[in-house]
Amino acid sequence: MWRTKDLLGLEEHSADEILSILDTAEVMKDIIYRDIKKVPTLRGKSMVTLFYENSTRTRSSFEMAGKYLSADTSNLAIANSSVAKGESLIDTGRTLEAMGTDLIVIRHSAAGAPHLLAKNVKSGVVNAGDGMHEHPTQGLLDLFTMRQKKGNLANLKVAILGDIMHSRVARSNIWGLSKFGAEVRVVGPSTLMPPEVEKMGVKQYYNIEKALAGVDVVNVLRLQKERQKKGLLPSLREYSQLFGLTNERMALAKEDVLVMHPGPMNRGVEIMTDVYESTHSSIDEQVTNGVAIRMAILYLMLGGKSAYENIN
């Protein structure tokens, strides 16, 4: 059962709390496939998305999730708000709270910004990505996808491939998977690997072939092209040659390997098009699962009692 006001990171939540979201998302996914995707569950509740960084998938899926559950949803356009005039994050949050907002979904370039907001407002706060810290709802939808496809998280061998250093997705996946005893391998160039990453309980690799041997899941991260300006890699072409996921490399994993990617993808760089389009890929389904997970989060944080009560 969910017991906290906020969802700020998977590191600080228990396996039982994570399971309560995954179980609830199973029910929510059924709603998405209905002809009429609308239930009155959260009628009268309000949610605001407060995004200081660009987003397509996360913001849209939160807004869709709210609408499917009949919550009132709105999006604060930062460029046209008082933030552009210098208003602080805390003051913005308190203004939204004074308007009767029940839940604030925030994405911010500064790690810890959602935690600061949560300490200063009574409204619930959901972290939709903060700096290089965490992206808990992406981590949850990844766990949900793995559990749906593989049945059990505990015995999985999962390789997280790419820019580990700058990836909040990687951190949330690591914290989430570690709660269930999965073996997590991180692989990428040494310049894109966080120092002492093994202290998070993962196995570190710089050779993609060794890392992929016998894994159940490959979660490919977006190579953040903007980091190229800092000289962390010689070229995109060299990265693709050394760490791009090809069919040949995928064959080193288990025969029924699951391929995932948080999006957006750089096709032909971190992942080849034929891999994305293969039967092993659940990348498109991850988008659907993202809506289901965010529906579950809204439901549990805005008054839901269990995975099965008061949904229909």
BAFIKOL-731399 format. One record per residue: x, y, z of N, C-alpha, C, O, CB in turn; residue in three letters. Coordinates in steps of 0.001 Angstrom, whole numbers, plus 500000, padded with zeros to 6 digits. Glycine has a CB too. Example, Ala and Ser with C-alpha at 12.3 -4.5 7.8 and 13.67 -1.06 7.14 Angstrom:
! residues 2
513190494310507800512300495500507800513200496700507800514236496681508465511308495527509046ala512850497750507080513670498940507140512900500030507870513409501138508039514084499402505725ser
//
This chain:
! residues 312
500841498807500000500000500000500000500878501246500000501924501282500648499048500004501221met500435502274499258501209503516499196500938504356500438499779504592500778500863504318497915trp501983504809501121501796505501502397502424506893502436502310507575503455502370504669503507arg503072507332501384503789508594501439503104509657500588502374509338499650505226508402500982thr503345510927500922502751512048500193503330512200498799502640512632497876502947513332500964lys504628511835498644505354512141497417506005510897496807506187509877497472506412513195497690asp506346511014495536507161510006494848508363510736494268508270511379493222506341509246493718leu509493510628494962510665511422494595511802510586494029512642511118493304511156512182495788leu511856509300494336512919508436493822512722507020494308512187506797495394514297508952494243gly513157506057493502512977504658493886513952504229494967513710503235495653513132503764492679leu515041504949495134516009504599496173515351504591497552515704503783498410517191505580496156glu514407505483497756513835505645499092512527504893499315511893505053500358513610507089499356glu512114504069498342510869503318498493511143501820498588512103501303498015509924503608497320his510289501157499313510465499717499556509957498900498379509258499410497504509737499293500840ser510322497620498373509830496713497339508310496612497397507663496539496352510464495319497496ala507723496607498598506273496513498732505586497734498129504551497600497477505883496362500204asp506143498908498337505554500125497769505641500104496247504703500500495555506259501379498325glu506775499638495737506928499529494287505931498523493722505315498769492685508368499119493921ile505773497389494406504824496372493950503393496885493954502595496499493099504924495135494822leu503059497748494904501698498288494937501410499093493684500281499093493194501492499159496181ser502426499785493155502257500539491916502173499602490721501317499773489852503408501530491729ile503061498611490676503055497673489551501744496903489486501195496708488401504229496697489663leu501235496463490634499976495720490668498813496596490212497943496144489468499710495181492081asp498801497837490656497729498755490266497803499067488776496772499228488124497807500055491085thr499008499152488238499176499442486811498597498338485933498164498599484810500652499636486485ala498588497099486442497985495994485681496515496297485393496032496083484281498117494652486459glu495819496796486404494406497133486246494249498334485323493359498357484474493759497421487613val495107499324485489495024500544484692495271500283483205494689500944482345496022501566485206met496132499323482916496425499041481513495192498532480785495027498780479591497554498023481399lys494329497826481495493086497349480892492214498519480440491539498440479414492315496468481885asp492234499601481213491424500780480867491897501388479552491084501841478746491489501837481993ile493209501400479335493766501992478117493272501280476871493130501899475817495284501957478160ile493007499975476985492587499196475827491067499195475630490570498581474686493081497778475966tyr490335499869476499488887499941476331488531500879475171489328501735474788488214500420477639arg487334500709474621486847501633473597486646503026474181486962504029473540485532501120472986asp486120503082475403485948504358476102486951504397477249486775503729478268484471504538476629ile487996505183477067489111505208478029488858506279479088489584507270479163490467505473477302lys487843506078479888487491507098480865486785506456482038485794505749481858486610508184480234lys487289506696483244486629506253484473486545507454485415487392508344485340487402505050485145val485558507500486287485351508683487137486164508690488420485893509490489316483914508795487487pro487127507838488522487833507571489780488380508815490469488243508947491686488957506630489525thr489001509739489718489647510903490329488906512200490008489503513276489992491094511007489858leu487618512092489755486821513298489498486911514229490705486728513801491844485333512934489196arg487193515501490445487329516479491518488747516675492002489015517600492769486485516082492658gly489675515811491566491091515966491912491804516760490810491384516746489653491770514572492113lys492880517447491183493579518291490213495075518010490204495682517730491237493331519763490518ser495656518092489004497083517838488813497663518894487875497030519272486889497325516406488248met498861519364488185499571520307487323500920519709486959501638519214487827499746521694488018val501268519756485664502617519359485243503473520617485160503130521579484474502594518597483862thr504585520585485870505496521730485988506851521302485442507673520752486175505615522228487481leu507084521551484160508283521041483495509234522179483132508936523021482285507901520251482235phe510383522177483797511414523165483512512340522691482393513205523442481943512223523463484773tyr512160521450481944512903520900480807511903520363479792510764520041480131513895519776481264glu512344520272478549511478519755477488511148518289477721511955517536478267512141519933476119asn509961517896477304509541516501477412508366516269476479507507517136476318509165516135478876ser508335515100475870507163514693475083506467513536475779505302513646476162507570514293473634thr507180512422475945506574511202476477506086511360477911504939511033478217507562510068476407arg506943511855478783506593511884480206505446512842480481504467512471481129507805512278481042thr505560514064479995504502515033480273503180514610479647502133514674480291504901516413479763arg503231514176478385501998513773477711501350512580478397500127512525478525502278513440476251ser502170511616478845501593510426479465500987510755480826499983510152481206502655509334479612ser501567511690481567500950512117482820499610512801482555498631512564483263501890513064483587phe499578513648481532498336514343481219497262513367480740496098513485481124498584515415480159glu497655512398479898496707511376479453496218510542480637495032510229480742497354510465478390met497147510187481528496784509388482699495746510103483545494770509499483988498020509078483541ala495961511393483766495013512170484553493647512240483897492626512109484571495542513561484774gly493622512444482595492349512563481878491605511241481845490380511227481967492584513058480457lys492316510124481682491657508818481685490967508552483024489963507841483080492673507709481387tyr491515509132484111490955508919485447490028510061485864489575510115487007492079508766486468leu489749510975484926488816512092485132489329513165486086488532513938486618487517511566485650ser490644513233486316491210514327487095491291515580486215491362515484484990492619513944487652ala491277516745486852491478517996486126492976518211485974493694518288486971490803519207486863asp493457518308484739494891518427484486495210519733483778494444520204482937495390517244483657thr496344520306484128496812521512483443498325521489483375498987520804484155496318522793484161ser498859522239482440500296522299482219500756523742482357500228524639481698500673521728480826asn501741523958483217502287525302483386503389525518482363504427524859482422502823525515484829leu503173526438481423504187526773480411505214527694481051504960528882481248503539527449479145ala506364527142481370507379527879482133507776529177481441507906530212482096508615527010482342ile507970529133480119508441530312479382507458531468479471507851532629479357508683529958477923ala506170531157479674505145532200479724504620532442481131503593533098481306503999531837478817asn505316531919482132504852532037483513505699533035484281506625533642483741504882530675484210ser505360533192485561506129534098486422507532533592486684508380534346487162505415534300487736ser507799532310486375509155531781486502510107532579485628511247532848486010509200530288486123val509620532960484434510445533760483509510746535143484079511669535819483624509739533903482151ala509963535563485082510184536864485720511033536728486976511294537714487665508849537522486065lys511465535505487272512347535299488409511702534683489625512326534621490684512936536566488791gly510454534219489503509795533596490651510507532306491045510897531523490179508315533312490337glu510678532084492336511386530893492818510512529651492678509293529741492529511815531077494286ser511163528490492731510453527219492663509479527082493825508345526640493640511443526052492661leu509915527457495010509049527335496179507815528222496035506700527796496335509818527699497457ile508019529454495575506878530360495413505929529867494331504712529997494465507360531771495078asp506476529305493262505626528747492209504793527597492769503594527506492508506482528263491010thr505438526720493540504723525609494141503627526063495091502527525511495082505684524722494868gly503920527062495906502918527555496862501756528244496137500613528188496591503570528533497866arg502057528891495012500990529504494216500059528431493664498838528576493715501582530345493063thr500640527352493134499820526259492607499011525608493717497852525243493517500698525211491911leu499618525463494878498920524881496018497742525754496437496671525240496760499882524691497192glu497939527074496433496877528003496818495703527958495850494581528322496204497424529417496896ala495968527510494625494899527374493632494108526082493803493145525839493076495482527432492233met494515525256494761493804524014495018494385522794494339493712521769494233492413524162494604gly495620522881493878496260521757493196496545520630494178497150520850495227497559522208492512thr496109519430493834496339518274494701497692517617494456498294517068495378495241517256494502asp498175517673493199499408516968492847500205517785491833499662518264490837499093515561492280leu501493517935492100502394518644491185503396517643490637504101516980491398503123519836491901ile503458517535489316504421516666488646505517517569488101505256518413487244503748515805487499val506739517401488588507807518337488241508981517649487567509420516576487982508286519058489477ile509481518296486511510773517932485913511666519159486010511249520276485701510616517446484407arg512912518933486446513815520065486670515242519645486358515612518486486546513706520586488128his516034520584485885517433520283485540518311520118486768519401519551486679518001521379484661ser517851520604487911518648520522489142518265519299489955517098519117490302518468521790489987ala519243518461490259518993517315491127518523517805492495519113518719493071520265516437491266ala517468517195493003516953517571494320515843518600494285515244518879495323518057518091495153gly515543519179493118514491520191493044513126519649493492512419520344494222514390520725491624ala512730518435493082511442517913493565511412517741495086510372517949495711511142516576492897pro512546517364495684512613517196497134512416518550497823511709518643498827513968516563497551his513042519591497282512878520935497837511420521365497773510872521896498739513762521944497086leu510800521128496620509395521505496457508511520736497438507634521316498078508933521249495011leu508745519438497551507911518592498408507970519029499868506981518903500590508343517138498289ala509115519539500309509269519978501694508519521282501975508285521636503131510742520152502019lys508149521987500912507574523315501097506131523458500635505577524557500664508400524301500382asn505517522353500207504101522386499841503386521189500460503992520148500714503926522388498297val502087521359500696501281520254501210500773519364500083500407518213500321500105520788502019lys500747519882498863500339519082497712501318517930497516502488518032497886500259519952496435ser500835516833496931501729515747496583502666516166495462502298516978494614500937514510496180gly503863515622495454504863515942494426505383514654493813505755513721494524506034516774495021val505407514613492484505970513478491755507175513971490964507088514948490221504907512818490811val508285513288491132509510513602490397509427512995488999509394511773488848510765513075491154asn509393513851487979509374513396486590510749513520485949510874513587484726508351514192485784ala511776513547486789513159513643486313513839514858486892513407515985486651513208513695484789gly514917514645487667515643515787488244517143515639487975517816514782488549515374515897489777asp517635516489487097519057516499486785519565515130486402518958514441485583519842517020487951gly520684514732486996521245513403486773520953512488487970521674511518488206522767513497486524met519899512801488714519591512047489934518707510837489641519201509711489580518904512953490955his517386511065489459516468509938489226515343510324488273515052511501488058515878509447490553glu514728509300487716513505509425486911512635508241487331512517507262486594513807509427485320his512020508333488527511377507157489114510221506581488306510042505363488288510885507500490461pro509434507414487639508307506844486888508782506084485660508130505126485244507333507946486468thr509905506487485067510494505708483972511026504390484510510856503344483883511626506502483270gln511673504438485673512145503204486289510999502244486572511128501037486366512892503512487574gly509881502778487043508727501932487342508127501318486082507755500144486081507668502736488075leu508031502094485019507465501514483792508413500487483185507967499534482545507161502618482765leu509707500672483378510660499663482918510507498373483723510511497282483151512103500194483027asp510374498489485038510146497304485880508837496622485504508763495395485442510129497692487375leu507822497413485256506515496881484876506614496099483565506036495020483436505487498021484742phe507345496644482598507519495971481311508280494668481486507902493646480915508252496883480319thr509348494698482270510130493484482517509282492415483197509341491240482834511361493805483377met508494492828484184507684491851484912506605491250484013506313490057484100507041492502486142arg506014492075483151504992491557482242505581490564481243504944489567480901504319492707481497gln506783490837480783507390489992479754508125488788480334508187487731479705508344490809478920lys508682488951481537509525487900482116508917487217483344509391486164483770510853488481482488lys507884487810483902507178487173485000507729487459486380506966487678487321507175485737484790gly509054487459486514509659487593487842510899488471487741511774488218486914510019486198488439asn510978489496488573512127490398488534513337489826489272514476490191488979511750491742489132leu513092488938490221514144488505491148515314487817490472516460488031490865513567487585492169ala515055487003489470516128486209488874516659486762487556517410486085486854515647484819488657asn516274487981487222516676488548485941518133489009485946518672489452486960515772489709485584leu518744488884484767520035489511484511519782490627483515519370490382482381521103488476483971lys520034491866483953519683493037483159520935493843482841521690494213483741518651493911483900val521149494110481566522261494965481140521718496344480801520806496470479984523013494350479918ala522269497372481420521932498763481098523096499307480284524229499368480764521669499636482404ile522809499698479058523844499977478068523866501441477659522848501976477220523643499111476848leu525018502096477800525148503435477245525739504448478201526678504160478943523828503913476798gly525160505655478166525643506782478947525125506681480383524130507308480746525210508118478302asp525812505890481174525376505649482550525554506906483400524717507201484253526159504475483167ile526617507633483177526956508777484021525848509827484066525494510315485139528234509412483531met525304510173482906524348511266482841522898510801482917521983511613482782524558512041481579his522675509506483132521332508945483007520609508807484337520990507991485176521405507608482346ser519568509604484528518695509428485688517852508161485537517444507556486528517783510659485871arg517594507766484279516870506517484033517667505331484562517108504440485202516583506340482527val518973505316484298519821504223484771519773504114486290519674503014486834521267504424484304ala519843505241486966519843505212488430518529504665488984518533503857489913520096506612488985arg517421505097488422516139504585488907515983503103488624515439502367489448514992505351488276ser516458502654487456516422501226487157517279500432488131516871499372488607516887500974485732asn518454500940488422519355500237489336518733500118490728518721499038491319520711500964489421ile518212501242491250517625501211492587516399500298492616516203499531493559517243502631493040trp515574500393491563514366499572491528514661498096491420514108497299492178513498499987490387gly515517497713490494515855496302490294516557495714491513516363494544491842516739496140489059leu517366496523492178518104496025493344517168495640494487517512494795495315519098497077493826ser515973496263494536515015495922495593514517494478495455514044493880496422513822496893495561lys514631493927494240514089492593493979515181491548493730514884490408493371513157492646492786phe516413491930493917517497490969493817517942490633492412518616489622492213517106489744494483gly517587491447491424518041491207490051519533491503489932520075492323490674517239492073489048ala520186490831488998521588491122488703521625492232487653521093492071486555522350489835488203glu522248493344487989522308494492487082523739494695486600524676494793487393521782495773487777val523881494756485279525174495035484666525092496391483968524126496668483258525583493906483661arg526104497234484170526165498504483452527354498446482506528439497997482875526281499719484437val527129498911481269528183498835480263528179500098479417527126500592479014528006497588479372val529370500609479158529527501805478338530976502244478355531811501606478996528611502940478834gly531288503337477651532659503857477654533073504310479051532228504714479849532792505022476665pro534335504245479339534818504641480667534527506113480955534344506494482111536320504377480784ser534483506944479904534204508372480090532744508646480422532394509746480848534589509138478844thr531894507643480227530467507805480512530012506898481656528832506567481774529644507512479258leu530963506508482486530666505640483629530892506434484921531960507021485096531556504343483604met529914506464485823530095507197487081531209506580487919531390505363487883528786507218487884pro531951507370488661532976506819489544532338505983490643531304506354491198533826507943490156pro532957504864490947532518503971492018531068503500491841530338503320492816532666504670493356glu530667503305490583529293502876490315528998501510490922527843501205491220529036502839488813val530026500684491110529825499350491669529306499389493107528775498396493604531122498573491616glu529459500536493774528935500678495136527404500657495150526789500494496204529448501981495768lys526792500825493967525335500740493860524874499291493731523679499023493605524841501556492661met525827498360493763525486496946493703525403496372492301524783495330492092524201496728494381gly526023497044491337525981496584489947527340496014489543528350496222490215525575497741488996val527331495289488422528564494815487817528921495739486656528076496048485815528425493338487338lys530166496173486618530601497176485643531378496527484511532267495706484739531459498252486320gln531024496913483269531703496394482084532042497533481134531329498532481042530832495341481372tyr533159497348480428533507498266479339533478497552477995533655498175476948534893498882479575tyr533252496243478031533180495430476815531742494965476637531212494235477476534161494208476884asn531112495384475550529692495099475361529428493609475182528416493095475659529161495863474161ile530329492917474500530119491485474268530087490710475588529242489833475769531225490925473354glu530988491023476498531007490358477800529770490710478629529216489865479333532274490738478567lys529356491959478531528222492410479333526914491767478894526044491501479724528100493914479258ala526769491517477594525508490991477077525394489480477179524311488932476970525341491399475653leu526469488805477490526458487339477530525451486819478554525606487031479757527860486805477857ala524420486138478062523466485476478927522463486360479639521830485906480592524186484731479912gly522289487614479213521343488482479918519914488247479426519690487804478300521730489962479731val518949488557480308517522488441479986516980489717479360516055489677478549516722488105481239asp517565490853479742517051492155479312518225493061478958519245493084479648516165492805480422val518058493811477859519006494874477518518226496179477485517336496360476654519727494599476139val518563497079478385517921498395478427518918499403477861519908499744478509517476498784479899asn518646499873476650519569500759475941519239502207476280518085502621476167519500500525474405val520230502973476692520032504376477033520305505271475831521097504941474948520933504773478204leu519628506405475825519899507384474770521288507976474949521658508398476045518836508503474772arg522057508003473856523328508708473895523033510199473789522492510660472784524287508231472749leu523381510933474802523045512341474855524034513137474000525140513463474432523046512848476316gln523600513437472778524485514070471798525035515402472288526139515806471921523749514277470492lys524247516082473127524707517374473624525991517252474434526721518231474586523630518019474466glu526277516045474963527499515841475743528728515758474840529859515828475321527383514568476589arg528510515611473541529646515528472612530515516773472684531721516706472443529151515327471181gln529906517914473017530643519169473080531710519135474171532651519928474149529685520330473322lys531564518232475107532505518165476222533632517157475974534459516913476853531767517804477499lys533655516586474790534759515702474418534785514381475129535855513802475319536023516378474660gly533617513880475533533579512613476240533723511422475307534052510321475750532299512499477014leu533477511635474006533619510583473005534271511161471752534035512319471408532243509950472666leu535094510356471063535704510841469821534660511191468766534766512225468107536660509798469268pro533637510320468598532616510555467585531437509628467816531560508609468496533189510358466171ser530294509985467244529120509121467320529369507820466573528907506754466980527886509835466751leu530107507925465475530395506735464673531197505726465485530900504532465451531161507116463391arg532203506189466212533006505267467015532180504674468147532321503495468472534241505980467580glu531317505489468747530460504963469804529582503844469253529448502786469868529588506086470412tyr528989504086468093528101503087467492528845501795467188528313500701467377527469503637466212ser530072501930466720530865500738466402531203499933467641531236498703467589532142501131465689gln531454500604468751531892499922469970530743499524470893530832498517471596532846500802470722leu529649500319470894528594500087471880527179500074471307526219499935472065528675501128472934phe527025500214470007525695500156469421525120498751469500525842497772469310525732500626467975gly523814498646469782523183497334469893522760496861468511521859497425467891521965497380470853leu523433495808468039523145495192466746522538493812466963522549493289468078524428495095465880thr522011493229465896521484491864465981522577490871466357522327489906467080520844491456464652asn523781491110465867524899490208466166525221490232467656525457489190468267526147490597465345glu525229491411468226525513491511469653524350490999470483524557490373471523525829492949470031arg523155491253470045521976490788470766521941489269470839521387488707471784520706491309470101met522527488598469849522546487134469817523370486541470954523260485348471240523093486651468487ala524198487362471607525000486888472734524152486732473996524517485999474916526160487849472999leu523022487430474027522126487350475179521281486089475085521463485290474167521224488602475266ala520370485903476013519488484750475968518600484811474727518359485880474167518632484677477241lys518127483655474318517365483563473070516091484413473108515657484936472082517004482107472787glu515502484546474289514271485336474415514537486704475038513686487231475755513240484579475253asp515708487283474775516097488555475366515064489646475055514505489714473960517483488972474856val514840490480476048513938491617475915514768492879475698515703493148476453513022491759477171leu514429493653474668515142494897474361514251496088474698513088496147474297515573494940472863val514823497039475446514071498217475887514872499479475616516091499432475448513720498117477387met514170500614475575514793501921475381513823502973475911512641502928475567515149502177473863his514277503919476735513360504916477296512900505955476282511900506635476514514016505614478452pro513612506095475155513262507094474158513644508506474616513787508748475815511769507026473855gly513807509429473681513787509186472238515063508473471788516113508599472418513623510511471473pro514954507724470692516081506928470210516910507694469189516384508494468415515586505624469601met518212507436469200519093507828468098519321506566467265520264505815467513520471508453468623asn518466506341466291518584505133465482519911505134464731520352506156464206517406505020464496arg520527503964464698521800503839464013522987504280464846524130504204464395521766504622462761gly522719504746466077523808505152466981523838504185468156524691503298468196523624506636467479val522922504335469116522931503408470258522142502133469979522348501120470648522364504095471490glu521240502171468999520443500995468671520159500987467176519844502024466594519121500973469483ile520269499822466559520030499724465135518533499548464866517809498986465688520834498557464533met518080500032463717516659499987463383516112498565463378514992498331463832516425500628462032thr516898497606462864516387496226462816516237495622464201515411494730464395517310495352461980asp517017496088465165516847495634466548515565496218467133514787495515467778518070496035467415val515358497499466901514139498157467384512889497498466814511888497350467516514156499644467017tyr512942497103465551511777496526464881511664495011465065510747494396464521511830496848463412glu512576494403465818512552492955466009511484492538467001510923493370467713513906492463466475ser511207491239467042510209490709467970510688490774469422509893490591470344509866489268467603thr511971491031469631512511491139470987512210492503471614512292492661472832514018490898470972his511868493466470793511711494839471257510339495087471879509311494693471329511933495798470111ser510344495742473024509101496196473663509116497710473817508472498249474717508911495518475044ser509837498391472955510030499836473081508718500591472912508448501532473658511047500326472055ile507901500193471942506610500858471765505672500547472927504923501414473377505965500433470439asp505716499309473407504850498940474525505236499678475802504389499905476666504904497435474760glu506501500051475926506921500837477081506142502145477166505839502622478260508422501121477015gln505821502722476014505071503978476006503675503753476593503211504534477424504971504549474564val503018502689476159501712502339476716501820502066478211500991502526478996501128501115475995thr502838501321478596503034501001480005503310502247480836502981502302482021504174500013480162asn503916503243480204504167504502480909502880505182481323502797505742482416504981505438480041gly501876505139480465500580505712480815499946504915481952499409505496482895499645505740479585val500006503586481866499427502733482908500091502975484263499407503073485282499559501258482520ala501412503071484275502142503327485524501766504674486104501566504795487313503655503264485291ile501668505692485258501339507028485763499889507114486212499571507873487128501611508081484695arg499001506343485579497632506232486088497641505620487484496934506084488378496759505383485133met498441504582487664498530503920488967499054504871490030498546504901491151499428502687488881ala500064505642489679500653506595490635499625507647491039499470507942492225501905507280490028ile498923508213490059497910509229490356496813508637491242496361509259492203497301509794489048leu496404507432490896495345506774491656495757506562493114495000506896494026494987505432491010tyr496932506018493335497384505717494688497676506984495493497414507030496695498622504844494637leu498212508001494838498589509219495561497408510152495810497457511004496698499656509959494793met496349509985495024495200510878495173493998510180495811492859510608495629494804511440493819leu494254509110496555493197508543497366492814507117497115491901506616497771492046509327497211gly493475506419496183493150505025495935493483504148497124494464504393497826493878504531494715gly492668503122497356492858502252498521493618500980498207494338500460499059491531501896499109lys493467500473496996494167499242496629494216499169495122493753500079494435493472497978497231ser494772498094494605494875497947493171493524497708492505493411497841491287495806496824492845ala492517497365493265491269496909492644490011497629493118488934497399492569491106495461492892tyr490123498502494131488933499169494652488674500488493935489609501225493623489077499410496150glu487422500781493680486970502081493203487581502524491886487706503723491638487258503098494225asn487965501576491034488552501948489751487475502006488672487459502946487877489658500955489352ile486601501051488628485591500996487582484530502077487734483608502156486922484938499644487577asn
//
